[in-house]
Amino acid sequence: MYSKPIFDRDCRQCQRLDDFLCEVKQKHPDYHASPVAPFGDSSARLLIVGLAPGMHGANATGRPFTGDYAGLLLYEALYLFGYSNQIKSESLNDGLMLKNCRITNAVKCLPPQNKPTTDEINQCNRFLAAELKTLPERAIILALGSVAHQAVIKAYGLKLGSAKFAHNAQHALPDGRTLVDSYHSSRYNVQTKRLTKAMFADVFRTVDRIERAL
């Protein structure tokens, strides 16, 4: 279980998100429909930051990128590059384990239409900032999408213009860690080929190259 500075299952600070989760829980009583905790190795050197839980994915299962389309490409890559013991993530009870990797979200609650507001991102940023402080020295942070990228920059207290988001770009952070960017593994990005398996694999090769150089 993660400490409260990093994650709070009982957080209700964003009224719009809390109201929406209550609506979802009424429609889907078996869904998690609460803030979704980070998942993976507590001492990981690689932290993957997504946007927010998906309606029928993490919001349903209670695990980031689990049970929805966005997780297919991500968990396949994690398996192929040695971070996971399984190629798919389907439920909390599927036996999947991550090694040297943890997955979190910039916003811990499901937002309507998958679009959190700036205020909601900022409200949740304290959890991400606290989580970043737990990472070991020379850790690598992989941001999936521009919102996650900006959330990491905010969590460091840096100006947003100090590091421009670009696919497979890498940015040196003040504490010696490295931020790597990737397009989000969403259904839209994959189906439109904005993000292909080859492009995503290149991102993980970048991560691997950085890690080997440490």
Order of alpha helices (4+ residues) and beta strands (2+ residues): alpha-beta-beta-alpha-alpha-beta-alpha-beta-alpha-beta-beta-alpha-alpha
